[in-house]
Amino acid sequence: MDGSASSTGPATDPSPARERQLTRYVATLVVLAVVVPAAVLLALGPASEPAAAWPLAVAFAIGLVATELIRVEVRIGPMAQSTTLVELAVVPLFLLFSPVTAVVAAGAAALVSELLLGQRDPRKVAFNLSWHVIGVAWSSLTYAVLSGGVAFGDRPRSIAAAAVAAAVFILWNFTALSGVAAILSGRRLRKVLADGWRTAMPMNVVAAVVGILIALLTLEAPAVLPLLALLGLLIHERQRDQSAAQDRLAAELDRLERTLAGTSDGVVLLDRTGTVEVWNPAMASITGIAESRAVGVSLEELGWARLVDLPRGEDDELRLQLADRVLAVRRAAVPGTRPGRAGTVVTVRDVSREAELARIRDDLVMRISHELRTPLTSVDGFLEVVARQWDHLGDAGRRELVQAAHRGSRRLAHLVSNLMVWAGIESRTGSPVPAGGPSHVPEVLADVLADLDLPHRDIHLESGEATTVAVDADDLHTVLANLLANATFYGAPPVAVVVRRRGPSVDLEVTDRGPGIPPAFRPHLFEPFRQATDGLQRTAKGLGLGLAIVRAVAVAHGGDVRYADAPDGGARFTVSLPAAAPHTVVLPSASGAARGSSSSSR
């Protein structure tokens, strides 16, 4: 709605209920715009203007149109309102002319200004026309009653009456427009009135006083009016430049606020005394301290003095180790644009994830070097003994040493193969896996036992008719090899492999008689490079990839893997894989094909 005061806060689209309320409000004003001027005319009687007065009335009406089109922005602290200084032209209208002339001129000016603004909403046009007409009619009646019929400017009484009449117009204008603002924004009318009283009201009062002076100059020195109009244009141009600069500054501040709100790094601005001036949302998330509580308080009072007390590192990035997190802190001096405004900006980034990845990387490098060095050393040692003691060793001794070297080389091959399998899984993450197979579980299990050099007497297979899965033999080999490796390395014999059909899937169940999985480690059971015996006393062999590979292969084929404690003690892993279609021909697996091998995970 157009008018003399309107909030410049965020716009709110009116709800249907508010639209209806606004329509009723405008309809009430339209009725009053008919009733109030009629009542004033009845109270004061008709009055005619001399013909020479009409050009001047038209001039003030044009001035009213100009003041309607020019908006002035008023800022007090965080509050901002825009206002039109209609009092400059309206006050002279009801002081110098009869009520009829003043009402007609004000109504015509309001209608013309709406047309020039391109207003198409009939409610807005009706509202602007109505509040002008009602305000001018009330003010004309007030002046006529209080002045006692004395012409404006003849006696001090007329000046006092003019001041009261101007106050009536300002209050009516202010109240009518605040009612619209309250409906559109959904705020309480009292709050809207309070904000406008501190922002737009002082400017409107000044405009009314100037309007009274213009009315006096019109009577005493009409030749000065063109100069006042020129001065008004100059002031308007100056104000427009200031408004444009304020708009640019507001846009810049808005971009800065959105940038600070959107960054994932915590940002703190301290003044020269160490008091917090800026505390962005990321900082509130990192510390758990809301911006409203932090601003205006020192870091010491907030319990975060460590952000500025840490010793500087060579790269000026400091690491702050907390109980459960690691923070990267950077500080920089901020020169002030005015004396005494220098301060410090502190950026804080949560690098806990990066620190954890670095720890995993270092641990992985240590594990790989250890796991590769151990079998290489044993293979090299056994072969060196054979080479040096060939003539002194019998056939049985040479065979035993070569077999030992062979076992070490197979273990080394298993480790390297698992690393390659995991690298392949990582590279195809998110890519669909084509249906494979069919693969016969007992046949692939026999290949696994041979490859792992596991004794058949310790592995028991129980399977029904559904022993064929729609999975490539190499992938099935990888799954069984890693499950059996875990069962034999960490569990205890006998190890049972049970195959059963469950709907469209086949469950492969591997159970051992070992100690099972510690409850604290179960949430991390299928994570890569994790072992239940992590730490300085780690005695587990392998890289901690086996179960992660099992899960990745199962999920890639539309299956899953589950863990449960075995009824008689030990661990039970169940892998669900898609069953092969009935009446399919099972091709024998290639005995020499490269397969994924095992890697201890517990």
MOBELRA-V616775 format. One record per residue. SS is DSSP state (h for helix, s for strand, l for the rest). OMEGA is omega in whole degrees, -180 to 180 (* if undefined). Layout:
SS:OMEGA ; SS:OMEGA
This chain:
l:178 ; l:179 ; l:-173 ; l:-180 ; l:177 ; s:-179 ; s:177 ; l:177 ; l:-178 ; l:179 ; l:179 ; l:177 ; l:-178 ; l:174 ; l:178 ; h:179 ; h:179 ; h:177 ; h:179 ; h:179 ; h:179 ; h:179 ; h:178 ; h:-179 ; h:-179 ; h:179 ; h:177 ; h:180 ; h:179 ; h:178 ; h:179 ; h:180 ; h:175 ; h:-174 ; h:-174 ; h:178 ; h:178 ; h:179 ; h:179 ; h:179 ; h:177 ; h:-177 ; h:-175 ; h:-177 ; l:-179 ; l:179 ; l:-178 ; l:178 ; l:172 ; l:-177 ; h:-178 ; h:-177 ; h:-175 ; h:176 ; h:179 ; h:178 ; h:178 ; h:179 ; h:179 ; h:177 ; h:177 ; h:176 ; h:178 ; h:176 ; h:-179 ; h:-179 ; h:177 ; h:-176 ; h:-177 ; l:-180 ; l:179 ; s:179 ; s:-179 ; s:180 ; s:172 ; s:-177 ; l:-179 ; l:-177 ; s:179 ; s:175 ; s:175 ; s:-176 ; s:172 ; l:-175 ; l:-178 ; l:-178 ; h:179 ; h:-178 ; h:-177 ; h:-178 ; h:176 ; h:-180 ; h:-176 ; h:175 ; h:-173 ; h:-174 ; l:179 ; l:180 ; h:-179 ; h:-179 ; h:-178 ; h:-179 ; h:-179 ; h:-179 ; h:-179 ; h:179 ; h:179 ; h:180 ; h:179 ; h:-180 ; h:180 ; h:-179 ; h:178 ; h:178 ; h:179 ; h:178 ; l:179 ; l:-178 ; l:-178 ; l:180 ; l:-177 ; h:179 ; h:-180 ; h:177 ; h:180 ; h:-180 ; h:-176 ; h:178 ; h:-175 ; h:-175 ; h:174 ; h:-177 ; h:-179 ; h:-178 ; h:180 ; h:180 ; h:179 ; h:-178 ; h:177 ; h:178 ; h:-180 ; h:-179 ; h:-178 ; h:-178 ; h:-175 ; h:-178 ; h:179 ; l:178 ; l:179 ; l:179 ; l:-178 ; l:177 ; l:-178 ; l:-177 ; l:176 ; h:-180 ; h:-179 ; h:179 ; h:178 ; h:178 ; h:178 ; h:180 ; h:180 ; h:179 ; h:177 ; h:178 ; h:178 ; h:-180 ; h:-179 ; h:-178 ; h:179 ; h:179 ; h:-177 ; h:-178 ; h:-179 ; h:-179 ; h:178 ; h:177 ; h:177 ; h:-179 ; h:180 ; h:-180 ; h:-176 ; h:-176 ; h:-177 ; l:179 ; l:177 ; l:-179 ; h:-180 ; h:179 ; h:179 ; h:179 ; h:-179 ; h:179 ; h:-179 ; h:-180 ; h:-178 ; h:-175 ; l:-173 ; h:-175 ; h:179 ; h:180 ; h:179 ; h:177 ; h:178 ; h:180 ; h:179 ; h:178 ; h:178 ; h:177 ; h:177 ; h:178 ; h:178 ; h:178 ; h:178 ; h:179 ; h:178 ; h:179 ; h:-172 ; h:-175 ; l:-177 ; h:-180 ; h:-179 ; h:-175 ; h:177 ; h:178 ; h:177 ; h:178 ; h:178 ; h:177 ; h:178 ; h:178 ; h:179 ; h:178 ; h:178 ; h:179 ; h:178 ; h:-179 ; h:179 ; h:176 ; h:179 ; h:179 ; h:178 ; h:178 ; h:178 ; h:178 ; h:178 ; h:179 ; h:179 ; h:178 ; h:179 ; h:178 ; h:178 ; h:178 ; h:179 ; h:-180 ; h:180 ; h:177 ; h:180 ; h:-180 ; h:-176 ; h:-178 ; l:180 ; l:178 ; l:174 ; s:-179 ; s:179 ; s:174 ; s:180 ; s:174 ; s:-174 ; l:178 ; l:-180 ; l:179 ; s:-178 ; s:175 ; s:179 ; s:-179 ; s:-170 ; l:-177 ; h:179 ; h:178 ; h:177 ; h:179 ; h:-178 ; h:-174 ; h:-175 ; l:-179 ; l:-178 ; l:180 ; h:-178 ; h:179 ; h:-173 ; h:-175 ; l:-180 ; l:-179 ; l:179 ; s:178 ; h:179 ; h:178 ; h:179 ; h:-179 ; l:-179 ; l:178 ; l:-180 ; h:-179 ; h:180 ; h:-179 ; h:-178 ; l:175 ; l:-179 ; l:175 ; l:-179 ; l:-179 ; l:178 ; l:172 ; s:-177 ; s:177 ; s:179 ; s:-178 ; s:176 ; l:-177 ; l:-175 ; l:-176 ; l:174 ; s:-179 ; s:173 ; s:-173 ; s:174 ; s:179 ; s:178 ; s:177 ; s:180 ; s:178 ; l:180 ; l:176 ; l:177 ; l:180 ; l:178 ; l:-177 ; l:178 ; l:-179 ; s:-178 ; s:174 ; s:-179 ; s:174 ; s:-176 ; s:-180 ; s:178 ; s:-178 ; l:-179 ; h:-180 ; h:179 ; h:179 ; h:178 ; h:178 ; h:177 ; h:178 ; h:179 ; h:180 ; h:180 ; h:179 ; h:179 ; h:178 ; h:179 ; h:-179 ; h:-178 ; h:-180 ; h:-180 ; h:-176 ; h:178 ; h:-177 ; h:-176 ; h:179 ; h:178 ; h:-180 ; h:-179 ; h:179 ; h:180 ; h:-179 ; h:-180 ; h:-179 ; h:178 ; h:178 ; h:179 ; h:-178 ; h:-175 ; h:-174 ; l:-175 ; l:-176 ; l:-176 ; l:-179 ; l:175 ; l:180 ; h:-179 ; h:180 ; h:179 ; h:-180 ; h:-179 ; h:-179 ; h:179 ; h:178 ; h:177 ; h:177 ; h:179 ; h:178 ; h:178 ; h:179 ; h:177 ; h:177 ; h:178 ; h:178 ; h:179 ; h:-179 ; h:-179 ; h:180 ; h:-180 ; h:176 ; h:179 ; h:177 ; h:-179 ; h:177 ; h:177 ; h:178 ; h:-180 ; h:-176 ; h:-178 ; l:180 ; l:-180 ; l:179 ; l:180 ; l:179 ; l:180 ; l:179 ; l:-178 ; l:175 ; l:4 ; l:180 ; s:-179 ; s:-173 ; h:-178 ; h:-179 ; h:179 ; h:178 ; h:178 ; h:177 ; h:180 ; h:-179 ; h:178 ; h:-178 ; h:-179 ; h:-179 ; l:180 ; l:179 ; l:-179 ; h:-177 ; h:-179 ; h:-177 ; s:-180 ; s:-180 ; s:174 ; s:-178 ; s:175 ; l:-179 ; l:-175 ; l:-179 ; l:-179 ; s:-178 ; s:179 ; l:-179 ; l:177 ; l:-177 ; h:179 ; h:179 ; h:177 ; h:176 ; h:179 ; h:-179 ; h:-177 ; h:-179 ; h:-179 ; h:178 ; h:180 ; h:177 ; h:178 ; h:-178 ; h:-178 ; h:-179 ; h:-173 ; h:-179 ; l:179 ; l:180 ; l:0 ; l:176 ; s:-178 ; s:174 ; s:-178 ; s:179 ; s:180 ; s:179 ; s:177 ; s:-177 ; l:-180 ; l:-175 ; s:172 ; s:178 ; s:173 ; s:-174 ; s:-180 ; s:-176 ; s:175 ; l:-179 ; l:-179 ; l:-177 ; l:-178 ; l:-177 ; l:177 ; l:-178 ; h:-177 ; h:-176 ; h:-173 ; h:177 ; h:-178 ; h:-169 ; l:-175 ; l:176 ; l:-179 ; l:176 ; l:177 ; l:177 ; l:-177 ; l:-178 ; l:178 ; l:176 ; l:-178 ; l:-178 ; l:-176 ; l:177 ; l:-178 ; l:176 ; l:178 ; l:-175 ; l:-177 ; l:-179 ; l:-169 ; h:-177 ; h:175 ; h:178 ; h:178 ; h:-179 ; h:-178 ; h:180 ; h:-179 ; h:-179 ; h:-180 ; h:180 ; l:179 ; l:179 ; l:177 ; s:178 ; s:-177 ; s:176 ; s:173 ; s:174 ; s:178 ; l:-178 ; l:-178 ; l:-178 ; l:-179 ; l:-177 ; s:176 ; s:176 ; s:180 ; s:179 ; s:177 ; s:179 ; s:-180 ; s:179 ; s:177 ; l:179 ; l:-180 ; l:177 ; l:175 ; l:180 ; l:-179 ; l:178 ; l:178 ; l:180 ; l:179 ; l:-175 ; l:-177 ; l:-176 ; l:178 ; l:-177 ; l:172 ; l:-178 ; l:-172 ; l:174 ; l:-176 ; l:-177 ; l:-176 ; l:*
